[in-house]
Amino acid sequence: MKRLVVTADDFGLSRAVNEAVEQAHRDGILTAASLMVSAPAAADAVERAKAMPSLRVGLHLVLVEAWPTLPAAQLPDLTDARGLLRADMGRLGFDLAARSAARRQLAAEITAQFEAYRATGLPLDHVNAHKHFHVHPLIAGAVLTLGARYGMRALRVPREPRDLLRRAEAGARPRPALDIAPWAGLLAVRARQAGLLIPDRTLGLAWSGAMTPERVTSLLRQLPDGLTELYTHPATAGGFPGEAPGYRYAAERDALVAPDAREAVARSGAATGGFSDFLI
């Protein structure tokens, strides 16, 4: 059986993102969105989500390159001079391993983000993390432990089969995800041991920021059996704080409302929804 979750990350990052999420859910194939609880347009995102109860919303944990939920003064090992969460993921990962104070701050920030999500009143469909930083073993441990206290039942595991990408786009040379593949495999084992629902595959890694209408439609035409998450970064336009350089936000929005994409989903016969729709 084919099951499909189509997700928009960075919900709440800007009104342009929120507008695209609403358009793609009302008029396209988008079924879920991942909320950045402390981003500039988070309140607008929550308001829109409550007006669209069929949109499944989850928590997009932010631990790098954006706004913390706790005051930066409480997170000296995690934030930079601007008061933002650090962007040097490699060094931050090392600091988490080496410094118990950093691990305590990490747990406090993750807890604060779960609390902020709970305060929205939205059901928690799933959890994932900005830049997939939850594959780091120490972060994964904190997310698994703390998430259980807040009713987390589904977790993204970023694993993408490159053979599927090659079938979807002739001549494609998809960027390998070897840097996170071992950690993603470990995360899958730990998540299953915790009784969480995880996708069998996550599409959108190699072409992050470039999930064009042609690519999304072609991927949907190759949809395998099992649970697939296809994630995107839609927006009506760029030019907002926190945007990723080079991302084709409007093209990703267009991909989600394209008639060919809607037809491909229908022809696949896949059951669609959020993760919570596929929980036993």
C-alpha positions in Angstrom: 0.0 0.0 0.0 1.2 3.5 -0.9 0.9 6.2 1.8 2.0 9.8 1.2 2.7 12.8 3.4 3.5 16.0 1.6 5.1 18.4 4.0 6.1 22.1 4.0 9.0 22.9 6.3 9.6 26.4 7.9 5.9 27.1 8.5 6.0 30.4 10.3 9.2 31.7 8.9 7.5 34.5 7.0 4.0 35.5 5.7 5.2 34.5 2.2 5.8 31.0 3.5 2.5 30.8 5.3 0.6 32.1 2.3 2.2 29.4 0.1 1.4 26.7 2.7 -2.2 27.8 2.7 -2.4 27.9 -1.1 -0.7 24.5 -1.5 -3.1 22.9 1.0 -6.3 24.4 -0.2 -5.5 24.1 -4.0 -2.8 21.5 -4.2 -1.3 18.3 -2.7 0.2 19.6 0.5 -1.1 17.7 3.5 1.2 18.7 6.4 3.4 21.6 7.6 6.2 21.8 10.2 6.0 24.9 12.4 8.9 27.0 13.6 7.4 28.1 16.9 9.7 31.2 17.4 10.0 32.4 13.8 8.7 35.9 13.0 5.4 34.8 11.4 4.6 31.9 13.8 1.5 33.5 15.1 0.2 34.0 11.6 1.0 30.4 10.8 -1.0 29.1 13.8 -4.0 31.3 12.9 -4.0 29.9 9.4 -3.6 26.3 10.6 -6.6 26.7 12.9 -8.6 27.8 9.9 -7.5 24.7 8.0 -8.1 21.7 10.4 -7.4 19.2 7.6 -3.8 20.5 7.5 -1.6 18.3 9.8 0.9 20.4 11.7 4.0 19.3 13.5 7.0 20.8 15.3 10.0 21.9 13.2 12.6 22.0 16.0 15.1 24.9 15.4 18.5 24.4 16.9 20.7 26.1 14.3 20.7 29.3 12.2 17.5 30.9 13.5 15.7 32.3 16.5 15.7 30.5 19.9 12.6 30.2 22.0 14.5 30.8 25.3 16.4 34.1 25.8 19.8 33.9 24.3 21.3 34.8 27.7 20.1 31.3 28.9 21.8 29.6 25.9 25.4 30.9 25.9 26.8 27.8 24.3 24.1 27.6 21.6 23.8 31.2 20.4 26.0 33.7 18.7 26.7 37.4 19.3 23.5 38.3 17.5 21.4 36.2 19.8 20.6 33.7 17.1 21.2 30.0 17.3 24.7 29.2 16.0 25.2 28.3 12.3 28.4 26.3 12.8 26.8 22.9 13.0 30.0 20.8 13.0 31.5 22.8 15.9 28.2 22.9 17.8 27.9 19.1 17.5 31.4 18.8 19.0 30.5 21.2 21.8 27.4 19.2 22.7 29.5 16.1 23.0 32.2 17.8 25.0 30.3 20.2 27.3 27.6 19.1 29.8 26.4 22.7 30.0 25.7 22.8 26.3 23.7 19.6 26.6 21.6 21.1 29.5 21.0 24.2 27.4 20.0 22.0 24.5 17.5 20.1 26.6 16.0 23.4 27.9 15.6 24.8 24.4 14.0 21.7 23.0 11.6 21.6 26.0 10.8 25.3 25.5 9.9 24.6 21.8 7.7 21.7 22.7 6.0 23.9 25.3 5.5 26.7 22.8 4.0 24.2 20.4 1.6 22.8 23.0 0.5 26.4 23.8 -0.7 26.8 20.3 -3.4 24.2 20.9 -2.7 22.4 17.6 -2.5 18.6 17.6 1.1 17.4 17.2 1.2 15.5 14.0 5.0 14.9 13.8 8.4 16.2 14.7 11.5 17.0 12.6 14.3 19.5 12.8 15.7 22.4 10.8 18.7 21.2 8.7 17.9 17.7 10.0 20.0 18.3 13.0 18.1 15.7 15.0 20.2 13.0 13.3 23.0 14.0 15.7 23.0 11.2 18.2 22.9 13.5 21.3 20.2 15.7 19.8 18.3 12.6 18.8 18.4 11.3 22.4 17.1 14.5 23.8 14.3 14.7 21.2 13.2 11.1 21.8 13.2 11.5 25.6 11.6 14.9 25.7 9.2 14.3 22.8 7.7 11.4 24.6 6.5 13.8 27.3 4.7 15.9 24.8 2.9 13.1 22.8 5.3 12.8 19.9 4.3 9.8 17.8 6.0 10.4 14.5 9.5 11.5 13.5 11.2 12.3 10.2 14.1 10.1 9.4 16.0 11.8 6.4 16.8 8.9 4.2 16.4 9.2 0.4 17.0 6.4 -2.1 19.1 7.8 -4.9 17.9 5.1 -7.4 14.5 6.6 -7.1 15.9 10.1 -7.9 17.7 8.7 -11.0 14.5 7.1 -12.2 12.7 10.4 -11.7 15.2 12.5 -13.6 17.2 11.1 -16.5 20.9 11.8 -16.1 20.5 13.0 -12.6 23.5 13.0 -10.3 21.9 13.6 -7.0 24.0 14.9 -4.2 24.9 12.0 -1.9 23.8 12.3 1.7 26.7 10.2 3.0 27.4 12.8 5.7 24.2 12.0 7.5 23.3 8.5 6.2 24.9 6.6 9.1 23.3 8.8 11.7 19.9 8.6 9.9 20.1 4.8 10.0 20.8 4.9 13.8 18.0 7.4 14.2 15.6 5.0 12.4 16.5 2.2 14.8 16.1 4.3 17.9 12.8 5.8 16.7 11.4 2.4 16.0 12.5 1.2 19.4 10.6 4.1 20.9 7.5 3.0 19.0 7.4 6.0 16.7 6.0 6.1 13.2 8.8 7.0 10.7 8.7 7.3 6.9 10.2 4.5 4.8 11.9 7.2 2.7 12.0 11.0 2.7 12.1 12.8 -0.6 13.5 16.3 -0.9 17.0 15.9 0.5 19.2 16.0 -2.7 17.0 18.7 -4.3 16.3 20.7 -1.3 15.3 24.2 -2.4 14.9 23.0 -6.0 11.9 20.8 -5.8 10.5 22.1 -9.1 7.2 21.2 -10.6 8.9 18.7 -13.0 10.8 17.0 -10.3 7.9 16.7 -7.8 5.6 15.3 -10.5 8.2 12.9 -11.7 8.9 11.7 -8.1 5.2 11.2 -7.5 5.0 9.1 -10.7 7.7 6.8 -9.2 6.1 6.5 -5.8 6.9 3.2 -4.2 4.9 1.2 -1.7 5.2 2.1 1.9 5.1 5.4 3.7 6.8 8.2 1.8 7.3 11.8 3.0 7.9 14.4 0.3 9.0 17.6 1.9 9.3 21.1 0.4 10.1 24.7 1.2 7.3 26.7 -0.5 6.8 30.5 -0.4 5.0 33.0 -2.6 8.3 35.0 -2.9 11.7 35.3 -1.4 13.4 38.2 0.3 12.5 37.5 3.9 14.7 37.1 7.0 16.0 33.6 7.4 15.6 32.5 3.8 18.1 30.0 2.4 20.3 31.5 -0.4 19.5 30.0 -3.8 16.2 28.3 -2.8 13.5 28.4 -5.4 10.7 29.0 -3.0 8.0 30.1 -5.6 8.9 27.1 -7.8 8.4 24.8 -4.9 5.0 26.4 -4.2 4.1 26.0 -7.9 5.1 22.3 -7.7 2.5 21.7 -5.0 -0.4 23.2 -6.9 0.6 22.0 -10.4 -2.2 20.0 -12.1 0.3 17.3 -13.2 1.3 16.8 -9.5 -2.3 16.5 -8.5 -2.9 14.0 -11.3 0.2 12.0 -10.3 -1.0 11.6 -6.8 -4.4 10.5 -7.9 -3.0 8.0 -10.4 -0.6 6.6 -7.7 -3.5 5.4 -5.7 -1.7 6.5 -2.5 -3.6 7.3 0.7 -2.6 10.9 1.6 -2.6 12.8 4.9 -0.4 13.6 7.8 1.5 11.1 9.9 -1.3 11.0 12.4 -3.6 9.7 9.7 -1.4 6.6 9.4 -1.0 5.7 13.1 -2.4 2.4 14.1 
